[in-house]
Amino acid sequence: MDITLLIYLGAFLASISLVGMAQANGAFAGSLTRSIAGGVTSITSGTFLFQYTNLESFIVACSIGNLGLSGYVFIGGLAALIITWVTNLIEYRKVIL
């Protein structure tokens, strides 16, 4: 599995979570604010992915074994965090802080 796909998925989930929290607080009541929110979400996630290419390189180095056992422990912890986050989003339908 390509590690870049996991980073895209994480950025997508973060964007959805932030927009969902803002909508729950009544920030997107009108159609103009909803369209602005969609554009801002797209720009924010694109900027996030553009700036964190070093993170992708680090995750690839961990996954192919260049960092030894500690790299595999990092990958396991990252996978556990993502699984927990997705499970909470599915079960509670909101971000749990």
C-alpha positions as CSV (number, residue, x, y, z in Angstrom):
1,M,0.0,0.0,0.0
2,D,1.3,3.4,-0.9
3,I,2.0,5.6,2.1
4,T,1.0,8.7,0.2
5,L,-2.6,7.3,0.2
6,L,-2.6,7.2,4.0
7,I,-1.4,10.8,4.2
8,Y,-4.2,11.8,1.8
9,L,-6.7,9.9,3.8
10,G,-5.5,11.6,7.0
11,A,-5.8,15.1,5.4
12,F,-9.2,14.3,4.2
13,L,-10.4,13.1,7.6
14,A,-8.9,16.2,9.3
15,S,-10.7,18.5,6.8
16,I,-14.0,16.8,7.3
17,S,-13.6,16.8,11.1
18,L,-12.9,20.6,11.1
19,V,-15.8,21.5,8.8
20,G,-18.1,19.2,10.8
21,M,-17.2,20.9,14.1
22,A,-17.7,24.3,12.5
23,Q,-21.1,23.3,11.1
24,A,-22.2,22.0,14.5
25,N,-21.4,25.4,15.9
26,G,-23.6,27.1,13.3
27,A,-20.9,28.6,11.2
28,F,-22.2,27.4,7.8
29,A,-25.9,28.5,7.9
30,G,-26.0,30.2,4.5
31,S,-25.1,28.9,1.0
32,L,-22.3,31.5,0.6
33,T,-20.6,30.4,3.7
34,R,-20.9,26.7,2.7
35,S,-19.3,27.4,-0.7
36,I,-16.5,29.4,1.0
37,A,-16.0,26.5,3.5
38,G,-15.6,24.0,0.7
39,G,-12.9,26.2,-1.0
40,V,-11.1,26.8,2.2
41,T,-11.1,23.1,3.0
42,S,-9.6,22.3,-0.4
43,I,-6.9,24.9,-0.1
44,T,-6.1,23.9,3.5
45,S,-5.7,20.2,2.8
46,G,-3.7,20.9,-0.4
47,T,-1.3,23.2,1.6
48,F,-1.0,20.6,4.3
49,L,-0.1,17.9,1.8
50,F,2.4,20.1,0.0
51,Q,4.2,21.1,3.2
52,Y,4.5,17.6,4.8
53,T,6.3,15.7,2.1
54,N,9.1,15.1,4.6
55,L,6.6,13.2,6.8
56,E,5.8,11.0,3.8
57,S,9.6,10.3,3.3
58,F,10.0,9.5,7.0
59,I,7.0,7.1,6.9
60,V,8.4,5.4,3.8
61,A,11.8,5.1,5.5
62,C,10.1,3.5,8.6
63,S,8.1,1.1,6.5
64,I,11.0,-0.3,4.4
65,G,13.1,-0.8,7.5
66,N,15.7,1.9,7.3
67,L,15.1,3.0,10.9
68,G,15.0,-0.5,12.3
69,L,12.6,-1.7,15.1
70,S,11.8,1.9,16.2
71,G,10.5,2.6,12.7
72,Y,8.2,-0.4,12.8
73,V,7.0,0.7,16.2
74,F,6.2,4.2,14.8
75,I,4.2,2.7,11.9
76,G,2.3,0.5,14.3
77,G,1.5,3.4,16.6
78,L,0.4,5.6,13.6
79,A,-1.8,2.8,12.3
80,A,-3.4,2.4,15.8
81,L,-4.1,6.1,16.0
82,I,-5.7,6.2,12.6
83,I,-7.9,3.2,13.3
84,T,-9.0,4.7,16.6
85,W,-9.8,8.0,14.9
86,V,-11.8,6.4,12.2
87,T,-13.7,4.1,14.6
88,N,-14.6,7.1,16.8
89,L,-15.8,9.0,13.8
90,I,-18.0,6.1,12.7
91,E,-19.4,5.3,16.2
92,Y,-20.0,8.8,17.5
93,R,-20.4,10.7,14.2
94,K,-18.2,13.6,15.6
95,V,-14.7,14.3,16.7
96,I,-13.9,13.2,20.2
97,L,-11.5,15.4,22.0
